[in-house]
Amino acid sequence: MSAMHEVLACDFCRKAGLAAVYKPDGSTRGLTVYLCQHCGLVQSAPRIARTVERHDAAVSGGADWGNVRYGKSFRTEIALEAVARQSDMTTALKLLDVGSNRGSFAKAFLSAAPNAHITAVEPDERFAQSCADLHRTDLIQARIEATALPDGHFDIVHSCHTIEHLAAPFAALKDHARVLKPGGLLVLDAPNIALIGGRDILEEWFIDKHLFHFSATTLGRMIQAAGFEILREPDPADPVNLLFVARKTGAIPFAVTADPMEVGIAQALIQRYQATRLANLAALRHAATTIRALAPRRVALWGAGRLFDLLVREGGFDPRTLSLLIDAHLLKHMDERHGVRLAAPEALADIDAVIVMSRMFADEIAREVKMRVPGAEIILYTDLLESAKARKAA
């Protein structure tokens, strides 16, 4: 957006210099993305009024994506490794699991720490019961902001892809410090805004469910300002996630200084994202043509999520021409996508070509395809998109 205007105050630095920089595609909440001109934190407004209302799952490529809620399980192993590296897992650890979801981390942690106890906080009644019957676990079915917890009670706070949903994440971080014992451990995982700088970005990243959009710099500064010492920085090679490991120091919170470099980086990143995404969306019809040209060979497409949704809606691809539509994860939560039944990887047989519509798991999927149908041609999403853009430019 060319017009800049100030609204609200930044959740982190409390300055009023928020500039409107982007309108998310397909937002059902009317959100606008703002950039703090003081500290560089990217945030969406208006803040969402949380109610007990639950929306249906939307596996779309637009801003309305959400409520499938299976992604946290992908982060269980790395979070557990981070906890184990900094803690004695044989002791009677007390852990607060913020946004416990389907209980993937809770179950793994209890298995690895036989004397530990978990307090699981999860507001969504559809998934909270996943922790209700776990041994050594207390379930609090509420939002973390509405949960009264005792001072200095926990050894560890674990929060995975939750902080970006909160209306006041800085206050939540300070409260995490409050409930931790002196020297207590924070393991915090969040989406990485760096993903939008990729050449293959297609989906709307600024979704309705996420109110804050962190970089390693902005989230790191917020963690430190809340009274923590960072022990482990996010992996710079991971554009998807920001995993921080930090220890409570009890330090007095400090004033947030201006960071004009971060402001400039965020501004340029969002501008590049808009241009790149528009170019990629425009190339989708050529991508659909490429897939149709594979006929009469038997073609499977693996990955029925957000990229697939845009291939159908924006690219005009007819998924009924596929021999198989595979998605091992979505199959656990729904039967079909765009009128085509989902299949498990085990259904792969007598397939001549497999389109891999996944970014994060492309290599893993390609390996499984080679194992199941060694002679099949494998076409990765990134290659399909680059080829489509070249054809459009020709």
C-alpha positions in Angstrom: 0.0 0.0 0.0 1.3 3.4 -0.9 -0.7 5.3 1.6 0.6 5.2 5.2 -1.3 6.1 8.2 -0.8 5.5 11.9 -3.2 3.6 14.1 -3.1 1.9 17.5 0.2 1.4 19.4 2.8 -1.3 18.9 2.4 -4.2 21.3 6.1 -4.3 21.9 7.5 -0.8 22.1 4.2 1.0 22.7 4.9 3.6 20.1 2.1 4.9 18.0 4.0 4.8 14.7 2.3 1.9 13.0 2.1 2.2 9.2 -0.3 0.2 7.1 1.7 -1.8 4.6 -0.5 -4.6 3.3 -4.0 -5.9 3.0 -4.2 -9.7 3.2 -5.8 -11.6 0.3 -9.1 -13.1 1.2 -9.2 -11.9 4.9 -12.6 -12.7 6.4 -11.8 -10.4 9.4 -10.9 -7.3 7.4 -7.3 -7.3 8.8 -4.6 -4.9 7.7 -0.9 -5.5 8.3 1.0 -2.8 10.0 4.7 -2.1 10.5 6.0 -0.4 13.6 8.2 2.5 12.4 10.1 2.4 15.7 11.0 -1.2 16.5 10.1 -2.9 13.2 7.5 -5.4 14.6 5.0 -6.5 11.9 1.4 -6.9 13.3 -2.2 -7.2 12.1 -5.2 -5.2 13.3 -7.9 -4.9 14.4 -7.2 -7.4 17.2 -9.5 -10.4 17.0 -12.2 -10.6 19.6 -11.9 -14.2 20.9 -15.2 -16.0 21.5 -16.2 -19.6 21.9 -17.3 -19.7 18.3 -15.4 -22.3 16.2 -15.0 -22.0 12.5 -14.9 -24.9 10.0 -11.5 -26.0 8.7 -10.4 -23.9 5.7 -7.5 -25.4 3.8 -7.3 -22.5 1.5 -4.4 -20.5 0.0 -6.0 -17.3 1.2 -6.0 -15.5 4.6 -8.9 -17.6 5.8 -6.7 -20.7 6.1 -6.9 -22.3 9.5 -8.6 -24.6 12.1 -7.1 -27.9 10.8 -4.5 -27.6 13.5 -2.2 -30.5 12.8 1.0 -28.6 12.1 2.3 -28.4 15.7 3.0 -32.1 15.7 5.7 -31.5 13.1 7.6 -29.5 15.8 7.5 -32.0 18.6 10.8 -33.7 18.1 12.9 -30.5 17.8 11.2 -29.0 20.9 11.7 -32.1 22.9 15.4 -32.1 21.9 15.7 -28.5 23.0 14.2 -29.2 26.4 16.3 -32.4 27.0 19.5 -30.5 26.2 18.9 -27.9 28.9 17.1 -30.1 31.6 17.5 -33.2 33.7 14.7 -35.3 32.3 14.9 -37.7 35.3 13.8 -35.1 37.8 10.3 -34.0 38.9 10.1 -31.2 36.3 7.0 -29.0 36.1 6.2 -27.9 32.6 3.6 -25.5 31.3 2.5 -26.4 27.8 0.9 -23.3 26.2 -1.5 -24.2 23.4 -1.2 -28.0 23.9 -3.5 -28.6 20.9 -3.8 -32.4 20.1 -1.2 -33.2 22.8 1.7 -34.3 20.6 4.3 -32.6 22.6 2.7 -33.4 26.0 2.7 -37.1 25.2 6.3 -37.1 23.9 7.6 -35.1 26.9 5.8 -37.3 29.5 7.3 -40.4 27.8 10.8 -38.9 27.9 10.5 -37.5 31.5 9.0 -40.2 33.7 8.8 -38.1 36.8 7.6 -34.8 35.2 4.2 -33.2 35.5 2.5 -31.1 32.8 0.0 -28.3 33.0 -1.6 -28.2 29.6 -3.5 -25.0 28.5 -5.7 -25.4 25.4 -8.9 -23.3 24.8 -10.3 -25.4 21.9 -12.6 -28.0 23.3 -12.3 -30.1 20.1 -8.6 -30.8 20.9 -8.3 -30.1 24.7 -9.5 -33.6 25.5 -6.4 -35.0 23.9 -4.6 -34.1 27.2 -7.5 -34.7 29.6 -6.7 -38.4 30.1 -2.9 -38.2 30.2 -1.3 -39.3 33.4 0.7 -36.6 35.3 -1.2 -33.9 33.5 -3.6 -31.1 34.5 -5.7 -29.7 31.7 -6.9 -26.1 31.8 -9.4 -25.5 29.0 -8.9 -21.7 28.5 -6.9 -19.2 26.7 -3.5 -18.6 28.2 -4.3 -14.9 28.7 -7.3 -15.9 30.9 -5.4 -18.4 32.9 -4.3 -17.6 36.5 -1.1 -19.5 37.3 1.1 -19.2 40.5 4.3 -17.2 40.5 7.6 -19.2 40.2 5.9 -22.5 39.8 7.3 -24.1 36.6 10.7 -25.3 35.5 9.8 -25.0 31.8 7.4 -23.1 29.6 6.8 -24.6 26.2 4.9 -22.6 23.6 4.7 -23.8 20.0 3.1 -21.6 17.3 0.8 -19.9 19.8 2.3 -16.5 20.5 1.5 -15.2 17.0 -2.3 -15.7 17.8 -2.3 -13.6 20.9 -3.6 -10.0 21.1 -0.7 -9.1 23.5 2.3 -11.3 23.0 4.7 -9.2 25.0 2.5 -9.3 28.0 2.3 -13.1 27.6 6.1 -13.4 27.5 6.4 -11.4 30.7 3.8 -13.6 32.3 5.8 -16.7 31.2 8.7 -15.2 33.0 6.5 -14.6 36.1 5.4 -18.3 36.4 8.8 -19.7 35.8 11.2 -20.5 38.7 14.5 -18.5 38.8 16.5 -19.8 36.0 13.5 -21.5 34.4 13.5 -22.5 30.8 11.4 -21.0 27.9 11.1 -23.0 24.7 9.3 -20.8 22.2 8.4 -21.6 18.6 6.7 -19.3 16.1 6.3 -18.8 12.3 9.2 -17.0 10.6 8.3 -14.0 8.4 11.5 -14.8 6.4 9.4 -17.3 4.4 7.7 -14.6 2.5 11.0 -13.6 0.9 11.2 -16.9 -1.0 10.9 -17.1 -4.8 8.2 -19.7 -4.6 5.8 -18.0 -2.2 2.3 -18.6 -3.4 -0.1 -18.8 -0.4 -1.2 -15.8 1.6 1.1 -15.8 4.6 -0.7 -13.1 6.6 -3.6 -15.3 7.6 -6.6 -14.2 9.8 -5.5 -16.4 12.7 -2.1 -14.7 13.1 -1.9 -11.2 14.6 1.9 -10.9 14.9 4.5 -11.7 12.3 7.9 -12.1 13.8 11.5 -12.0 12.5 14.3 -13.5 14.4 15.3 -10.0 15.4 11.9 -8.8 16.6 11.0 -11.9 18.5 14.5 -12.2 20.0 14.3 -8.6 21.3 10.9 -9.2 22.8 12.1 -12.4 24.6 15.0 -10.5 26.1 12.9 -7.5 27.1 10.5 -9.9 28.9 13.4 -10.9 31.3 15.1 -13.8 29.5 18.6 -14.6 28.3 18.6 -16.4 25.0 20.5 -19.7 25.0 19.7 -20.8 21.5 18.9 -18.7 18.5 16.7 -19.9 15.6 18.3 -21.9 12.8 19.2 -19.3 10.1 18.7 -22.0 7.5 15.0 -22.5 8.5 12.8 -19.9 6.8 9.6 -21.4 8.3 10.1 -21.5 12.0 11.7 -19.4 14.8 12.7 -21.7 17.7 14.2 -19.9 20.7 15.5 -21.4 23.9 15.9 -18.9 26.7 16.4 -18.8 30.5 14.7 -16.5 33.0 17.2 -14.0 34.4 14.9 -11.8 36.5 16.4 -8.8 34.8 14.4 -5.6 34.9 12.7 -4.9 31.6 14.3 -2.2 29.5 13.1 0.4 27.1 12.8 -0.7 23.5 15.2 1.3 21.4 14.5 2.3 17.8 15.7 -0.2 15.1 15.5 1.6 11.7 17.4 -1.2 10.1 14.8 -3.8 11.0 12.1 -1.3 9.9 13.7 -1.1 6.4 14.2 -4.8 6.2 10.6 -5.5 7.0 9.3 -2.9 4.6 11.4 -4.3 1.7 10.5 -7.8 2.6 6.7 -7.2 2.4 7.0 -5.2 -0.8 9.0 -8.1 -2.4 6.5 -10.6 -1.1 3.6 -8.8 -2.8 5.4 -8.6 -6.2 6.6 -12.2 -6.0 3.3 -13.6 -5.0 1.4 -11.8 -7.7 3.9 -13.1 -10.3 3.6 -16.6 -9.0 -0.2 -16.6 -8.9 -0.2 -15.3 -12.5 1.9 -18.3 -13.6 -0.5 -20.9 -12.2 -2.5 -21.3 -15.4 0.7 -22.3 -17.2 1.5 -24.7 -14.3 -2.0 -26.3 -14.8 -1.4 -26.6 -18.5 1.9 -28.4 -17.8 0.2 -30.9 -15.6 -2.6 -31.5 -18.2 0.0 -32.1 -20.9 1.2 -35.1 -19.0 -1.9 -37.0 -20.2 -2.5 -39.8 -21.1 0.0 -40.9 -18.4 -1.4 -41.7 -15.0 -0.6 -38.7 -12.8 -0.8 -38.4 -9.0 -0.5 -35.2 -7.1 0.9 -35.4 -3.5 0.0 -32.5 -1.3 -3.7 -31.3 -1.1 -3.1 -28.2 1.0 -2.7 -24.5 0.4 -0.6 -24.8 -2.8 -3.1 -27.3 -4.3 -6.0 -25.0 -3.4 -4.5 -22.1 -5.4 -3.6 -24.4 -8.3 -7.3 -25.2 -8.6 -8.8 -21.8 -7.7 -6.3 -19.5 -9.4 -4.8 -21.8 -12.0 -8.1 -23.3 -13.2 -6.7 -26.9 -12.7 -9.3 -29.6 -12.7 -8.3 -32.1 -10.1 -10.6 -34.7 -11.5 -8.1 -35.4 -14.2 -5.7 -36.9 -11.6 -5.4 -40.6 -11.0 -4.7 -40.0 -7.3 -4.7 -37.1 -4.9 -2.5 -37.9 -1.9 -2.1 -36.2 1.4 -1.0 -38.3 4.4 -1.7 -35.6 6.9 -5.0 -34.1 5.7 -6.4 -37.6 5.2 -6.6 -37.9 9.0 -8.9 -34.9 9.2 -11.0 -34.8 5.9 -12.1 -37.1 3.1 -11.8 -35.0 0.0 -10.4 -31.8 -1.4 -12.1 -29.9 -4.2 -14.4 -32.8 -4.9 -11.7 -35.4 -5.2 -11.2 -38.1 -2.5 -7.9 -38.1 -0.7 -5.7 -41.2 -0.8 -2.9 -42.5 1.4 0.7 -42.9 0.1 0.0 -46.7 0.1 -2.3 -46.2 -2.9 0.6 -45.3 -5.1 0.8 -48.0 -7.8 1.0 -48.0 -11.6 1.6 -44.2 -11.5 3.7 -42.6 -14.3 4.3 -39.1 -12.8 3.9 -37.5 -9.3 3.5 -33.8 -8.8 4.8 -32.8 -5.4 2.8 -29.8 -4.2 4.7 -29.2 -1.0 7.5 -26.9 0.0 8.4 -28.0 3.5 8.3 -31.8 2.9 9.2 -32.0 -0.8 12.4 -33.9 -0.3 10.8 -36.3 2.1 7.9 -37.0 -0.2 10.2 -37.4 -3.2 12.1 -40.1 -1.3 8.9 -42.0 -0.5 7.7 -41.8 -4.1 11.0 -43.2 -5.3 10.6 -46.1 -2.9 7.0 -46.9 -3.8 7.1 -46.3 -7.6 10.8 -46.2 -8.6 10.0 -45.5 -12.3 7.7 -42.6 -11.8 8.7 -39.1 -12.9 8.8 -36.7 -10.0 7.9 -33.0 -10.6 8.6 -30.7 -7.6 6.4 -27.7 -7.0 9.4 -25.3 -7.2 10.4 -26.7 -10.6 6.8 -26.6 -11.8 6.4 -23.0 -10.8 9.8 -21.8 -12.3 8.9 -23.5 -15.6 5.5 -21.9 -15.6 7.0 -18.5 -15.0 9.4 -19.0 -17.8 6.6 -20.0 -20.2 4.5 -17.0 -19.2 7.5 -14.7 -19.8 8.2 -16.2 -23.2 
